[in-house]
Amino acid sequence: MIASTAVIKSGAKIGKNVDIGDFCVIGENVVIGDNCKLYNNVTLLGNTTLGSGNTIFPYAVLGTPPQDLKYKGEETALILGDNNLVREHCMFNPGTLGGGAKTVIGSGNLFMAYVHIAHDCIVGNNNILANNATLGGHITIENHVNIGGMTPVHQFVKIGEGAMIAGASALAQDIPPYCLAEGNRAKIVGLNKFRMRKILSREQIDSISSLYKRLFSGKQSLQEIASLELETNPMEEIRHICTFILESTRGIPFKRGELDD
């Protein structure tokens, strides 16, 4: 059902069984997949593509130009996967040429009210960003990540699989998979065992816990331990953690010997 007060520009592509509420504005280059629901006063502009089954709540604004002074109107994109919940007053921006020209969001995510996703971010699947979580540009978030309310994340930061950032934190460095971080500036304080128990086996959890004790004991550098594990350990999750650490560009925030397990 499409409300009579909605404004849908010629060229927009609307899938099957899509609900569009009163006073929505849909731009000419927008693509909306099947079974999406837009509540009233939703704005979709630019080269924005929604997959199927997305629900967008009132006053969300997706696809407006990025808040980047380098952006000069070039053609860039915002792409969402399937079955995302985008709550009230969220704002997602497309990419810039300097960052790959697209912002990409996966499937099954919950974005609570006032979440901001800036240009050139890559967000995976099944993440939860609580109210007022704010992502700067060029941020990568893997899968099953939780970011608490009122937490800003600095541009170019990467957050690994299954990590959690506590509410009212301020994150300026990379958080490896399965870590729990908090504070301003946020640092690693433990492992996100709650999430780990939902997505990993007991054997995987034990192996990761052992690795993290070695990583944060202070006896060797993170890079030394990660390099050695990559040479000797075949477990996929361990290799992913070690590769994440070795590829980190902003550093890993922790205080040696203070990992709470």
N, C-alpha and C positions, 0 to 999 in steps of 0.2 A: 504493500500500500504506500502510495506517495501522496503526502499532504498537498492540498491545493495551494498552500502558501509557500511551499518549498521553491527555491530558485535553482533550476538545473540547466546549465548552459549547454547549448548545442555542441555535440561532440563527446560529452560524457557517456561512459559505458556503464550501464546498470545491469547486474545479473538478475537471476530469477529469485523470486520470493524475498525481495528486499523491501524493508520498511524504512521510509524516510519521513521524519516528523516535521512539524510546523516550523517554518522560518529557517530551515537548513539552506545552505548555499553550497552548490556543487559545481566546481569549475569544469571547463571544457576538456581538460586533459586527464580528468579523474576516472579511474576504473574501480568499480565496486563489485566484488564477487558475490556469488549466490548466498542467500540466507543471512545477509547482514542486516543489522538493525541500527538505525540512526535515530536517537531521540531528537527532540526539538532543538533548534539553534546550534546545530553542528555545522562547522565550516570545513570543507575539504577543497583545497586549491592546489595549483601547480601540477606537476607530474606525480600524483599520488595514486598508488595502487593498493587496494585492500583485497586480501584473499577472501575465502568464504567464512561465514559464521562469526564475523567480528561484530561486537556491540560497542557503539560509541555513545556516550552519555552527553547531556546538554552542555553546551558552551565549549566543548573540545574544539581545538583549532589545529588542523593537520595540513602541512604542505605549504604554509606561508614562507616567504624568503628567510633564509638563515640570518641570524643575528651576528653577522661577520662582515666587517668593513671591507674585506677583500672581495666579497660577493658583488658582482656587477650585472646580475640579471641573466647569467648563462643558464642553459638548460641542465637541470639536475633533477634528482628523483627522491621520493620517499616511498618505500616499499614495506608493506606489512603482510605477514603470513595469515594464518587461519586462527579463528577462535580466540582472539584477543579481547580482553575487556579494558576499555579505555574510559575512565571515569571523568567526572565533571572537571572542566577547565584545564584539561591537559593540553600541552602544546608540543608538537613534534615538527621539527624542521627537516627539509631535504638536505642533500649534501652540497659540497662545493667542489670546484674543479681541483683544488689543491688537496682534497681528501678522498678522491675517487668518485666524486660526483653523485654519490647516493648515500642515504641513510637507510639501513636495512634492519627490520625488526622481525623476529621469527614468529612462532605460533604458541598459543596457550599461555600467554603472559597476562598478568593483572597489573595495570597501571592505575593506582588510586588517584584521588583528586589532586590537581595542580602539579602533576609530574611533568617535568620538562625534559625532552630529549633533543639535544642540539644537533647541529650538522655533522654528518659523516660518522655518526655512531653506528656500531654493529651490536645488536642485541639478539641473543639466542632465544631459546625456548623455555617455557615453564618458569619464568622469573616473576618475582613479586617486587614491585617498587611502591613503597608506601607513600602517603600523602606528602607532597612538597619535596620528594626526592628530585634532585636536579643534576642532570648529566651535562657537563661541558662538551665541547666538540671532540671528535676523533676518539671516543671512548669505546672500548670493546668489553662486552659482558657475555660470558659464556652461558651455560644452561643451569637451571635450578638455583639461581642466585636470589638472595633476599637483600634489599636495601631498605633500611628503616626510614621513617618519616623525618623530614627536615634535614636530610643529609645531602650536601653538595659533593659532587665528584669532579675533581680537576681534569681538564682536558688531557687527552692522550693516556689516561689511566686504563689499565686492563684488570678485570676482575674474573677470576677463574671459576670453573665449574663448582657448584655446591657451596660457594662462599656466602658469608653473611656479614653485612655492614650494619652495625647497630644504629638506632635512631639518634638524631642530633649529633652525629659525628661529622667530621670533615676529612675527606679522603684525598690525599695528594700523591699516593704511590700505589704500585701494583699489589694486588692481593692474590696469592696463589690459590689454586683449587682447595676447597673444603676448609678454608680458614675462617675464623671468626675475628673481626676487627672492630675496634671502637675507639672513641676519643677524638679530640681536636688538638693536633692532627692525629688521625686514626692510626693505630698500630695493631699488629696481630696479638691477640690475647689468648687464643686457644683454637680448637677445632670445632667446626659446626657439626657436632655429632648427631644432632637431631636430623639434619638433612642427610647425612651420611647413612644413617640407619634406614632411610627410605629408599635410597638409590644404590646402595652398595651391599655386598655380602660381608659376613663376619670376617672372612679371611682378608678381604680387601681393606676393611676398616683397620684391622690389626696391623697390616703392612704399612698403611699410610700413617698410622699413629707412631709406629716405630721410626719411620723416616722423619717425621716432623720433630721427634725428640732429638734426633741426630742433627737435623738442620739448625735447630735453635738452641743447641747446647753451648755454642760459642767456641767449641774446640777446633772446628774447621770452618772455612768460609762456605757460604751457601753454594757458590760456584764449584768448589772442589767436591763437595758431597754430591751435588747434582750430576757433575760430569762422571764421577765414579759409578753412580747408580745407572746411568745410561749405558755404560759399558757392560754392566753385569746383571741388571735386573730386567727380566722380560715382561713384567706386569704392565699392562697398558696404562693403568691409572698412575703408577709410579713414574713411568716414562713421560706422561703428560705433565705431571707436576715439575719434574726436573727440566723438561724443555721450556716450560713456562718461566721458570726461574732464570735459566740461561738467556732467554730472549727478552727479559725485562729491560725496559729502557728507563723507567723512572725509579727503579730500586724497590726493595721489599722492606716495609716499615715494621721493625720489631726491635725489642731490647733483649740482648743476649741473656739466655737463661731464664726468661720470664714467660715461656709458653706454659699456660695452664692446661694440663691434660686431665 
